Amino acid sequence: MGARRPRPRRRVLATACGLLGTGVALLIVAVVADPPYWAHVLLLEIFPLLTLAGVVLLVYELVLHRWLVHEIARIAGPGMVGNMLPQDVLRTFLDSIYGENAANHDVVSGVLGGEGVRPGGEGLTISTHTTVELEASAIDHDTYHLMSTVSYSFKTPVANDKFVIFATCDPLLRDSIIAGCRLPLCDLWYVGDPDLFHESIEDMLPSVNIGMSYTDESNRLHTAALERVKPTDVKFERWADYLTFFREPMGPMPRQNPRRHLNTLRIFECDLSGLAYADHIVSTIERLTVQVTTLQPVDEGFLYWQSPYPCYVDTISLKVTDLSVHDRVFEYRIMPFTFRSNTESVRWLPADQLDDLDVRSWLLPGHGVVLVWREAR
């Protein structure tokens, strides 16, 4: 479908018609009114100029202007846009549609998967092929393990060998970390129960497994199988290097003091170069698989997965048959918050009737899926 043709501009059409009308009026005066000789000659000299100017302006506006705009957009548009900064292109477009608003910055970062300050989309984290597997297994009546396995394939290989984990029990931080993070590879752990937070985090750390496909310094592609990594604790004095809201206000959120979040936030860093062969230097990451097991309270009544950057998600697999313990049997409902989810049923279902969620759509930061449960009636 082609671009919409521009409409004729009313002021230009009015000017062209005015010139034509004035030219015709001068001709009528020169022929009919029998003015003095000098005026007659002057009118006959001016009339063709005005008429010609009106005709040229009218033809340009009705025919040439449309053709020129179309040709310039067809020839120069993609090339010009391709060489501009993605942030500038998208911000200009959003401002023209939504109006100028500081909140447009959040939309720009969410759609681009980063700041977009390099030409050609370099430095952006966008996964064009993403699969998500969530499996819940009860430990006892009160707690369960949630094992998540997420695989990403990046549109543009990510030139970074650090993977950062943000863990929090603060709902404000949970909803702000993805927008405030400017690192290309990250994950977010959220524990809803503050009393369980530190125990849960210590339980999670030994469970972190990461696999990847990477290129070395000679641009050769290698694959490292899923392997346990040891995350390194990031001291709070360095938190501002990882999250912008510790450096400056972020939209309506004022600048945060790291000391106020010592009991509700922890940041860990994983060195992906440790997964590479001994003689390799990791140049870029092309594919990444992250597997983590988290400790969660059963009575919270839900589990969820949220996209950390723009991801085209193929499927989300939900396995909860081992969540029921003895006399506690649950029924479930899937509640996606996505552009499009292909959810076939919104009924409460037993665990063995839950099908994989066939998403096949883009998810932006803030999009995801929630699985809620209640005791079977």
Phi, psi and chi 1 to 4 in degrees:
 res  aa     phi    psi   chi1   chi2   chi3   chi4
   1 MET       -  126.1 -175.2  174.8  179.5      -
   2 GLY   -76.2  168.6      -      -      -      -
   3 ALA   -68.7  148.7      -      -      -      -
   4 ARG   -66.9  134.0 -172.9  178.6   63.1 -177.9
   5 ARG   -71.6  138.2  -60.0  180.0   67.2 -175.1
   6 PRO   -67.7  141.8   23.4  -32.5      -      -
   7 ARG   -78.1  147.7  -64.2  179.3  179.4  178.6
   8 PRO   -59.2  141.5  -22.4   33.3      -      -
   9 ARG   -83.2  128.6  -66.1  166.8  -67.9 -177.6
  10 ARG   -63.4  -40.6  -67.7 -177.2  179.8 -179.1
  11 ARG   -65.4  -38.7  -68.9 -175.2  178.5  179.9
  12 VAL   -66.4  -43.3  176.6      -      -      -
  13 LEU   -62.7  -40.5  -69.4  178.4      -      -
  14 ALA   -64.2  -40.7      -      -      -      -
  15 THR   -64.0  -44.2  -58.1      -      -      -
  16 ALA   -62.0  -44.4      -      -      -      -
  17 CYS   -65.9  -35.7  -68.1      -      -      -
  18 GLY   -64.1  -42.2      -      -      -      -
  19 LEU   -63.7  -43.8  -69.6  172.4      -      -
  20 LEU   -63.5  -44.8  -77.0  173.4      -      -
  21 GLY   -63.4  -41.1      -      -      -      -
  22 THR   -65.1  -41.4  -57.0      -      -      -
  23 GLY   -61.6  -45.2      -      -      -      -
  24 VAL   -64.7  -39.8  171.8      -      -      -
  25 ALA   -62.6  -41.1      -      -      -      -
  26 LEU   -64.3  -38.7  -67.3  178.9      -      -
  27 LEU   -63.5  -42.9  177.3   61.3      -      -
  28 ILE   -62.6  -43.2  -66.4  173.1      -      -
  29 VAL   -61.6  -44.2  170.7      -      -      -
  30 ALA   -64.0  -33.3      -      -      -      -
  31 VAL   -89.4  -40.0  173.1      -      -      -
  32 VAL   -95.0  -40.3  176.6      -      -      -
  33 ALA   -79.2  -10.3      -      -      -      -
  34 ASP    50.6   60.3 -168.1   23.9      -      -
  35 PRO   -74.9  172.4   29.4  -34.1      -      -
  36 PRO   -54.4  160.0  -22.2   31.6      -      -
  37 TYR   -58.8  -45.5  175.2   76.0      -      -
  38 TRP   -63.0  -37.1   64.6  -90.4      -      -
  39 ALA   -70.3  -37.0      -      -      -      -
  40 HIS   -61.1  -46.0  179.2   80.2      -      -
  41 VAL   -64.9  -42.0  173.0      -      -      -
  42 LEU   -63.0  -42.7 -179.1   62.1      -      -
  43 LEU   -63.9  -40.4  -68.3  174.7      -      -
  44 LEU   -68.9  -24.9  -68.6  179.7      -      -
  45 GLU   -77.8  -39.3  -69.3  -73.1  -19.3      -
  46 ILE   -78.6  -36.5  -63.5  176.3      -      -
  47 PHE   -56.0  -47.5  129.9   76.3      -      -
  48 PRO   -67.5  -31.0   21.2  -30.6      -      -
  49 LEU   -66.0  -46.1  -63.8  176.6      -      -
  50 LEU   -64.9  -42.6  -66.0  178.2      -      -
  51 THR   -63.6  -45.3  -56.3      -      -      -
  52 LEU   -62.7  -42.1  179.8   61.8      -      -
  53 ALA   -61.6  -40.9      -      -      -      -
  54 GLY   -64.8  -42.9      -      -      -      -
  55 VAL   -65.2  -44.8  170.0      -      -      -
  56 VAL   -61.8  -44.3  169.5      -      -      -
  57 LEU   -65.0  -38.6 -170.3   57.9      -      -
  58 LEU   -67.3  -45.3 -163.2   61.5      -      -
  59 VAL   -63.4  -41.1  170.5      -      -      -
  60 TYR   -61.6  -46.0  169.1   77.7      -      -
  61 GLU   -69.6  -39.4 -176.1   60.9   24.6      -
  62 LEU   -84.2  -24.9  -65.3  178.6      -      -
  63 VAL  -123.4  -61.9 -179.3      -      -      -
  64 LEU   -67.1  -39.2  -67.2  179.0      -      -
  65 HIS   -59.2  -47.0  176.4   69.3      -      -
  66 ARG   -61.6  -44.0  -64.9 -176.2  178.4 -172.3
  67 TRP   -65.7  -43.0  179.7   80.7      -      -
  68 LEU   -64.5  -44.3  -74.5  173.3      -      -
  69 VAL   -60.8  -43.5  169.0      -      -      -
  70 HIS   -63.2  -45.4  174.5   75.4      -      -
  71 GLU   -67.8  -41.2  -73.4  -58.7  -60.8      -
  72 ILE   -63.9  -42.8  -69.0  174.1      -      -
  73 ALA   -65.2  -39.0      -      -      -      -
  74 ARG   -69.1  -41.1 -177.6  179.9   66.9   84.6
  75 ILE   -86.1  -49.1  -63.6  172.2      -      -
  76 ALA   -95.4  -26.3      -      -      -      -
  77 GLY   -54.9  -60.8      -      -      -      -
  78 PRO   -60.2  -39.4  -24.0   34.3      -      -
  79 GLY   -64.7  -42.1      -      -      -      -
  80 MET   -66.9  -45.6  -67.8  174.4   61.1      -
  81 VAL   -64.0  -38.7  169.9      -      -      -
  82 GLY   -63.9  -24.0      -      -      -      -
  83 ASN   -99.8   -1.3  -72.7  -74.1      -      -
  84 MET   -89.4  163.3  -64.9  175.0   63.9      -
  85 LEU   -70.9  130.5  -62.0 -178.7      -      -
  86 PRO   -53.1  -37.9  -27.2   35.2      -      -
  87 GLN   -61.4  -43.6 -177.6 -172.6   70.3      -
  88 ASP   -66.1  -41.7  -66.7  -19.9      -      -
  89 VAL   -61.9  -51.9  173.6      -      -      -
  90 LEU   -70.3  -38.6 -168.3   52.5      -      -
  91 ARG   -63.9  -42.6 -177.3 -176.7  -66.6  -82.9
  92 THR   -62.2  -42.2  -59.9      -      -      -
  93 PHE   -64.4  -46.8  173.5   73.0      -      -
  94 LEU   -63.8  -40.9  -70.0  177.3      -      -
  95 ASP   -63.0  -34.6  -73.3  -11.0      -      -
  96 SER   -72.8  -26.0   68.6      -      -      -
  97 ILE   -94.1  -51.0  -59.1  -61.2      -      -
  98 TYR   -88.5  -18.8  -66.3  163.7      -      -
  99 GLY    91.0  156.9      -      -      -      -
 100 GLU   -67.9  125.5  -65.9 -172.3    8.4      -
 101 ASN  -155.6  134.7 -168.3  -45.6      -      -
 102 ALA   -61.7  -26.8      -      -      -      -
 103 ALA   -69.4  -15.1      -      -      -      -
 104 ASN   -61.7  -24.3  -69.4   -7.6      -      -
 105 HIS   -61.7  -37.2  175.4   77.7      -      -
 106 ASP   -65.5  -38.6  -62.9  -24.6      -      -
 107 VAL   -66.3  -43.2 -178.7      -      -      -
 108 VAL   -58.5  -49.9  170.8      -      -      -
 109 SER   -64.4  -38.1  -62.1      -      -      -
 110 GLY   -67.5  -43.7      -      -      -      -
 111 VAL   -69.9  -39.6  171.9      -      -      -
 112 LEU   -82.7  -22.1  -66.0  179.3      -      -
 113 GLY    73.9   32.3      -      -      -      -
 114 GLY   158.7 -169.5      -      -      -      -
 115 GLU   -76.3  -30.0  -72.0  -66.4  -78.7      -
 116 GLY    68.0   45.1      -      -      -      -
 117 VAL  -105.6   13.1  -66.6      -      -      -
 118 ARG  -123.5  143.2  -61.1 -178.5 -171.1  173.4
 119 PRO   -63.1  151.6  -19.4   30.8      -      -
 120 GLY    72.1   10.6      -      -      -      -
 121 GLY    79.2   13.1      -      -      -      -
 122 GLU   -65.4  142.6  -66.2 -176.6   13.4      -
 123 GLY    86.7   -0.3      -      -      -      -
 124 LEU   -95.2  144.7  -60.6 -180.0      -      -
 125 THR  -105.1  105.5  -52.9      -      -      -
 126 ILE  -134.9  121.6  -60.7  173.8      -      -
 127 SER   -99.0  120.2  174.4      -      -      -
 128 THR   -93.1   -4.3   54.5      -      -      -
 129 HIS  -149.9  110.1  178.8   74.6      -      -
 130 THR  -133.8  132.2  -47.3      -      -      -
 131 THR  -124.5  145.2   58.4      -      -      -
 132 VAL  -130.7  128.9 -178.0      -      -      -
 133 GLU  -124.0  123.3  -62.5  178.6    7.9      -
 134 LEU  -120.7  125.5  -56.2  174.5      -      -
 135 GLU  -132.5  123.0 -177.3  173.6   -3.2      -
 136 ALA  -108.9  132.0      -      -      -      -
 137 SER  -134.7  125.4  -57.1      -      -      -
 138 ALA   -69.7  140.6      -      -      -      -
 139 ILE   -96.0  -46.6  -60.8  173.6      -      -
 140 ASP  -152.5 -162.9   50.9   39.1      -      -
 141 HIS   -66.7  -22.9  -80.3 -105.3      -      -
 142 ASP  -106.3  -27.5  -59.3  -42.9      -      -
 143 THR  -131.5  160.0   58.0      -      -      -
 144 TYR  -147.0  160.8   71.5   96.3      -      -
 145 HIS   -98.8  131.2  -88.3  143.5      -      -
 146 LEU  -110.7  113.1  171.8   62.3      -      -
 147 MET  -100.8  119.9 -175.8  172.0   71.6      -
 148 SER  -112.6  133.2   63.3      -      -      -
 149 THR  -126.1  113.1  -54.0      -      -      -
 150 VAL  -122.8  129.7 -173.4      -      -      -
 151 SER  -116.0  132.9  -63.9      -      -      -
 152 TYR  -120.5  142.7  -52.3   95.5      -      -
 153 SER  -123.4  119.0  -67.1      -      -      -
 154 PHE   -89.5  137.5  -59.2  113.3      -      -
 155 LYS   -60.0  -49.6  177.0 -179.4 -178.4  -66.4
 156 THR  -114.3  122.5  -58.7      -      -      -
 157 PRO   -49.5  136.7  -27.4   35.9      -      -
 158 VAL   -87.2  119.2  179.1      -      -      -
 159 ALA   -84.7   72.1      -      -      -      -
 160 ASN  -161.0  142.4 -171.2  -83.1      -      -
 161 ASP  -119.9   24.6   62.8   -8.6      -      -
 162 LYS  -119.7  135.7  -57.1  -64.3 -178.6 -175.5
 163 PHE  -118.6  126.1 -178.2   76.5      -      -
 164 VAL  -112.3  137.3  178.8      -      -      -
 165 ILE  -115.6  126.4  -61.2  168.9      -      -
 166 PHE  -106.3  126.2  -60.0   99.8      -      -
 167 ALA  -121.8  130.5      -      -      -      -
 168 THR  -151.1  158.0 -175.6      -      -      -
 169 CYS  -119.3    8.7   61.3      -      -      -
 170 ASP   -97.0  118.0 -174.7  -26.6      -      -
 171 PRO   -58.8  -34.6  -22.8   33.3      -      -
 172 LEU   -63.0  -45.5  173.7   64.7      -      -
 173 LEU   -67.7  -40.0  -65.4 -177.6      -      -
 174 ARG   -53.8  -41.8  176.3 -161.8   61.6 -168.6
 175 ASP   -86.0   -3.5  -62.1  -23.6      -      -
 176 SER  -115.4  -20.4  -53.8      -      -      -
 177 ILE   -64.1  -45.2  -77.1  173.9      -      -
 178 ILE   -61.0  -42.5  -65.0  -59.7      -      -
 179 ALA   -70.8  -29.4      -      -      -      -
 180 GLY   -90.0   -7.9      -      -      -      -
 181 CYS   -88.8  131.5  175.8      -      -      -
 182 ARG  -114.6   18.0  -65.4  -64.1  177.3  -98.8
 183 LEU   -93.9  144.3  -56.8  167.7      -      -
 184 PRO   -72.6  -29.8   23.9  -32.5      -      -
 185 LEU  -126.6  116.3  -61.6  174.7      -      -
 186 CYS  -154.7  167.4   64.6      -      -      -
 187 ASP  -144.2  157.1 -164.1   10.3      -      -
 188 LEU  -124.9  125.3  172.4   63.0      -      -
 189 TRP  -106.8  131.0  -62.8   -9.8      -      -
 190 TYR  -126.5  127.0  175.4   68.7      -      -
 191 VAL  -115.4  114.7  179.3      -      -      -
 192 GLY   -70.2  -25.2      -      -      -      -
 193 ASP   -95.2  109.5 -173.8  -11.3      -      -
 194 PRO   -59.3  -32.6  -22.7   33.5      -      -
 195 ASP   -69.2  -21.9  -64.0  -29.8      -      -
 196 LEU   -98.2   -3.9 -164.1   61.9      -      -
 197 PHE   -58.5  -59.8  176.6   59.1      -      -
 198 HIS   -66.3  -39.2  -69.8  -72.3      -      -
 199 GLU   -61.8  -43.0  177.1 -172.7   -5.8      -
 200 SER   -64.2  -42.3 -179.6      -      -      -
 201 ILE   -63.8  -44.5  -62.1  -54.7      -      -
 202 GLU   -64.1  -31.0  -65.4  -57.6  -37.6      -
 203 ASP   -72.6  -31.8 -172.9   65.8      -      -
 204 MET   -74.9  -40.4  -66.5  179.0 -157.5      -
 205 LEU   -52.3  -44.1  -68.8  175.6      -      -
 206 PRO   -70.8   -9.2  -17.3   32.0      -      -
 207 SER   -95.3   -0.3   73.7      -      -      -
 208 VAL   -74.3  118.1  179.1      -      -      -
 209 ASN  -122.2  135.6  -67.5  -85.5      -      -
 210 ILE  -134.5  136.0  -63.5  178.7      -      -
 211 GLY  -125.9  159.1      -      -      -      -
 212 MET  -161.1  159.9   64.0 -180.0 -178.2      -
 213 SER  -113.2  131.0  -68.4      -      -      -
 214 TYR  -140.8  160.2   66.2   94.5      -      -
 215 THR  -107.5  143.7   58.3      -      -      -
 216 ASP   -91.6 -170.7   60.5   19.0      -      -
 217 GLU   -65.7  -17.3   64.7  -85.0   17.9      -
 218 SER   -98.3   11.9  -60.0      -      -      -
 219 ASN    65.0   27.5 -156.6   34.3      -      -
 220 ARG   -93.2  139.6  -66.8  173.4  -62.4 -175.9
 221 LEU   -88.1  133.5 -177.0   64.0      -      -
 222 HIS  -134.0  158.9  -54.8  -86.3      -      -
 223 THR  -124.4  129.7  -60.9      -      -      -
 224 ALA  -111.1  122.4      -      -      -      -
 225 ALA   -66.1  161.8      -      -      -      -
 226 LEU   -55.9  125.2 -154.7   62.9      -      -
 227 GLU  -145.4  147.3 -178.0  179.5  -23.9      -
 228 ARG   -69.6  136.2 -178.6  164.8  -63.7  179.3
 229 VAL  -120.7  161.9  -62.3      -      -      -
 230 LYS  -112.6  102.0 -174.2  177.1 -179.2  179.7
 231 PRO   -65.6  143.2  -19.0   32.4      -      -
 232 THR  -102.2  130.4  -57.2      -      -      -
 233 ASP   -68.7  129.7 -156.7  -18.6      -      -
 234 VAL   -94.2  122.8  177.0      -      -      -
 235 LYS   -67.3  149.5  -57.4  -56.8  179.8 -177.2
 236 PHE   -62.8  -24.4   81.1   94.9      -      -
 237 GLU   -62.8  -19.9  -67.5   91.0  -10.7      -
 238 ARG  -104.2    2.8  -64.1  176.8   52.9 -147.3
 239 TRP   -59.4  -32.2  -75.0    1.7      -      -
 240 ALA   -64.9  -21.5      -      -      -      -
 241 ASP   -74.6  -14.8  -63.2  -25.1      -      -
 242 TYR  -108.9  -27.9  -66.5   76.8      -      -
 243 LEU  -132.2  127.3  -66.8  168.9      -      -
 244 THR   -67.5  -30.2   57.4      -      -      -
 245 PHE   -72.2   -5.5   51.7   72.7      -      -
 246 PHE   -88.6   -4.8  -71.6  130.2      -      -
 247 ARG  -109.5  -32.6  -58.9 -166.6  -59.5  -92.6
 248 GLU  -159.5  162.9   59.1 -169.7   22.7      -
 249 PRO   -61.0  149.5  -20.7   32.3      -      -
 250 MET  -125.0   97.7 -169.1  180.0   73.1      -
 251 GLY    62.0 -131.9      -      -      -      -
 252 PRO   -75.9   -8.1   26.4  -33.9      -      -
 253 MET   -84.2  119.8 -177.0 -179.2 -174.5      -
 254 PRO   -69.3  164.7   25.4  -32.7      -      -
 255 ARG   -59.0  134.4  177.6 -178.1  175.6 -178.2
 256 GLN   -97.7  148.5  -60.6  -65.2  -61.2      -
 257 ASN   -96.5  118.5 -175.5  -16.4      -      -
 258 PRO   -54.5  -33.9  -23.2   32.6      -      -
 259 ARG   -62.4  -28.2  -66.8 -177.6 -179.6  -84.9
 260 ARG   -73.9  -11.3  -64.7 -177.0   56.9 -172.8
 261 HIS  -118.1   19.1  -62.6  -77.5      -      -
 262 LEU   -61.7  -30.8  -69.4  176.4      -      -
 263 ASN   -95.7   -2.9  -67.1  -37.8      -      -
 264 THR  -124.3   -0.8   58.3      -      -      -
 265 LEU  -143.6  138.2  174.0   66.3      -      -
 266 ARG  -137.8  144.6  -64.7 -177.8   68.8 -179.8
 267 ILE  -124.9  133.8  -59.9  176.8      -      -
 268 PHE  -127.6  152.2  -57.5   92.4      -      -
 269 GLU  -127.2  135.5 -173.8  177.0   76.1      -
 270 CYS  -114.6  131.1  -57.9      -      -      -
 271 ASP   -89.6  105.7 -175.6    5.6      -      -
 272 LEU   -72.3  -20.4  -60.8 -179.1      -      -
 273 SER   -63.9  -21.5   61.1      -      -      -
 274 GLY   -69.2  -16.5      -      -      -      -
 275 LEU   -87.3  -15.6  -58.8  175.7      -      -
 276 ALA   -76.5  162.4      -      -      -      -
 277 TYR   -61.0  153.8  -65.7  104.0      -      -
 278 ALA   -55.6  -34.7      -      -      -      -
 279 ASP   -98.3   13.1   58.3  -18.4      -      -
 280 HIS  -104.2  144.5  -70.4  173.8      -      -
 281 ILE  -109.3  124.0  -64.1  175.8      -      -
 282 VAL   -71.9  119.1  175.4      -      -      -
 283 SER   -94.4  -51.6  177.7      -      -      -
 284 THR  -142.4  156.0   62.1      -      -      -
 285 ILE  -105.7  123.7  -52.6  -66.3      -      -
 286 GLU   -99.3  -39.0  -64.9 -156.3   -6.1      -
 287 ARG  -136.3  147.4  -69.5 -173.4  -66.8  -84.6
 288 LEU  -143.1  133.4 -173.9   71.9      -      -
 289 THR  -122.6  127.5  -61.2      -      -      -
 290 VAL  -121.8  125.7 -178.7      -      -      -
 291 GLN  -123.6  126.4 -175.1  179.6   80.7      -
 292 VAL  -139.2  141.1  178.1      -      -      -
 293 THR  -112.6  123.1  -59.7      -      -      -
 294 THR  -115.7  151.6   63.3      -      -      -
 295 LEU   -96.4  124.6 -177.0   65.9      -      -
 296 GLN  -134.7  152.2  -58.8  -75.6   -4.3      -
 297 PRO   -80.6  133.3   27.1  -31.6      -      -
 298 VAL   -63.8  -42.0  172.7      -      -      -
 299 ASP   -70.4   -7.2  -72.0  -20.8      -      -
 300 GLU   -63.0  -30.1 -165.6  170.0   50.8      -
 301 GLY    81.9   11.4      -      -      -      -
 302 PHE  -161.0  158.4   71.4   92.5      -      -
 303 LEU  -135.8  157.1   62.0   83.0      -      -
 304 TYR  -152.6  161.2   76.9  100.3      -      -
 305 TRP  -130.4  137.5  177.5   79.7      -      -
 306 GLN  -127.7  137.3 -173.4  174.4   -5.0      -
 307 SER   -70.5  128.7  175.4      -      -      -
 308 PRO   -82.5  -20.5   29.0  -32.6      -      -
 309 TYR  -154.5  173.3   15.6   77.0      -      -
 310 PRO   -56.9  124.2  -25.5   35.3      -      -
 311 CYS  -136.2  131.2  -63.8      -      -      -
 312 TYR   -86.4  110.7 -176.4   88.4      -      -
 313 VAL   -97.9  125.5  177.9      -      -      -
 314 ASP   -81.3  -61.4  -62.1  -74.3      -      -
 315 THR  -139.2  154.8   58.1      -      -      -
 316 ILE  -124.4  115.8  -62.8  178.7      -      -
 317 SER   -96.2  132.4  173.7      -      -      -
 318 LEU  -123.6  116.5  -60.9  164.3      -      -
 319 LYS  -122.3  112.3  -61.1  177.1 -177.9  179.2
 320 VAL  -132.5   17.7  -69.6      -      -      -
 321 THR   -64.0  -23.3   52.0      -      -      -
 322 ASP   -96.0   11.2  -66.9  -26.5      -      -
 323 LEU   -80.8  -29.2 -174.2   58.6      -      -
 324 SER   -72.6  137.3  -61.9      -      -      -
 325 VAL  -126.0  118.7  178.0      -      -      -
 326 HIS    50.7 -109.5  -56.2  -59.3      -      -
 327 ASP   -85.8   -2.3   57.7  -30.9      -      -
 328 ARG   -98.8  106.0  -59.7 -166.7   75.2  178.7
 329 VAL  -116.7  131.1  178.8      -      -      -
 330 PHE  -112.6  157.4  -59.0  103.8      -      -
 331 GLU  -122.4  155.3   52.8 -173.2    5.6      -
 332 TYR  -130.7  155.9  -56.0   86.3      -      -
 333 ARG  -141.4  132.6  177.0 -176.0  -72.1 -179.8
 334 ILE   -89.6  131.8  -60.4  175.0      -      -
 335 MET  -130.2   88.7  -59.5  175.5   64.5      -
 336 PRO   -76.4  148.2   -5.5   21.1      -      -
 337 PHE  -124.5   82.5   42.4  106.3      -      -
 338 THR  -138.0  174.2   62.9      -      -      -
 339 PHE   -63.0  -43.9  -71.4  126.1      -      -
 340 ARG  -156.0  133.6  179.0  171.1   63.0   83.2
 341 SER  -124.8  -15.5   64.7      -      -      -
 342 ASN    59.4   29.8  -66.4  -30.6      -      -
 343 THR   -69.5  124.1  -55.2      -      -      -
 344 GLU   -88.6  -26.6  -65.5 -176.0   -1.5      -
 345 SER  -136.5  138.4  175.7      -      -      -
 346 VAL  -113.2   15.9  -66.2      -      -      -
 347 ARG   -83.6  159.9  -63.0 -179.5  -66.3  111.2
 348 TRP   -74.6  129.8  -69.6   94.5      -      -
 349 LEU  -129.0  150.0  -61.9  171.2      -      -
 350 PRO   -70.3  162.1   22.6  -31.7      -      -
 351 ALA   -59.0  -37.6      -      -      -      -
 352 ASP   -75.6   -3.9   57.2    1.9      -      -
 353 GLN  -106.4    2.5  -67.3 -175.3   22.2      -
 354 LEU   -76.8  122.5  -81.7  179.0      -      -
 355 ASP   -96.1  160.1  -65.8  -34.3      -      -
 356 ASP   -60.1  143.6  -68.2  -11.2      -      -
 357 LEU   -84.4  113.5 -170.5   61.0      -      -
 358 ASP   -87.9   91.8 -172.5   21.5      -      -
 359 VAL   -80.4  -62.4 -177.7      -      -      -
 360 ARG    49.0   54.1  -56.2 -165.2 -174.2  -77.9
 361 SER  -157.1  165.6  179.1      -      -      -
 362 TRP   -78.6  138.5  -76.7  100.0      -      -
 363 LEU  -119.5  132.4  -87.4   66.0      -      -
 364 LEU  -103.0  164.2  -57.8 -178.8      -      -
 365 PRO   -51.2  129.5  -28.8   36.2      -      -
 366 GLY   103.8  -19.9      -      -      -      -
 367 HIS   -86.7  157.3  -73.0  162.8      -      -
 368 GLY   171.6 -156.1      -      -      -      -
 369 VAL  -143.3  142.7   61.3      -      -      -
 370 VAL  -118.8  135.4  175.0      -      -      -
 371 LEU  -112.6  117.9  179.5   69.8      -      -
 372 VAL  -107.9  154.6  -62.6      -      -      -
 373 TRP  -142.3  160.5   59.0   80.2      -      -
 374 ARG  -146.5  161.7   66.1 -175.1 -176.3 -174.4
 375 GLU   -68.8  135.6  -63.6 -157.3   30.7      -
 376 ALA   -61.4  141.2      -      -      -      -
 377 ARG   -98.5      -  -61.3  175.7  178.8  177.4
